[in-house]
Amino acid sequence: MKCANCGKEFGSGTNCQNCGIDRVSGLANYSGYNPSTGSNTNQRHKSQQDSFSTNGGYSYSNTMICYACEEIIPANSEYCPHCRKKLYETCPKCGAKYSSQYRVCNKCGTDRSQYYLKLEAKKQEDRRRERARQIEIEHEKELSQEAFKLCSQIRGDWVGIWWVVSVLIPFIIVGFASEIVGGMVVISVIVGCLFVGAIGQAIIQDLGRKKVERWKQEHPNDPRSKYL
């Protein structure tokens, strides 16, 4: 393309290789320049500028150069319409908007690549801790279930047997003999059996707790001990 200022080939740089004018002024933003013919008609400044704007061109105040491909693009572009380069980034720390050609935010100095690496590392660490916590919860649940079974084995099932022997059997016997011994005797026997059963249950449970404590003392390193 020809430079609108000197009429010679502009070149691929940001400034004209002949006269040094910047790319924005030397090409699309020069009001009298016709990009299709390369001619300079600056004497028709106003009419050419109106025609250029009407045909979709850009005036000097609303254009810029894409830093990636060095093409003239609208100043409010978020992406370059030529090379599709994303032109701006938003700082992940302070929220400031700055050119994507820089890694460091010009407001707070945050390196966005390092910031995202640290953020991803933190997410991975959080996921690792969450998995470890879930595994620990499942392990503790299994230990608790095993400890419950172990506790039943250590204590024994004497409470249920005691209630059968001390309450249920006497209750059945007295029930059959109620016509012989009378109602008051039956009630007295039932109350007595319940009293004896409650005392026996307390004694058996106390003995069971002592057995469990003795087992814990004998197995201090067993992980099930803290659940007994």
ABEGO torsion letter per residue (X at the ends): XBBAAAGBBAEABABBAAAGBBAAAABAABAABBAAAGBBBAAAAAAAAAAAAAAGBBBAAABBBBAAAGBBBBAABABBAAAGBBABBBBAAAGBBBBAABABBAAAGBBAAAAAAAAAAAAAAAAAAAAAAAAAAAAAAAAAAAAAAAAAAAAEAAAAAAAAAAAAAAAAAAAAAAAAAEAAAAAAAAAAAAAAAAAAAAAAAAAAAAAAAAAAAABAABAAAAAX
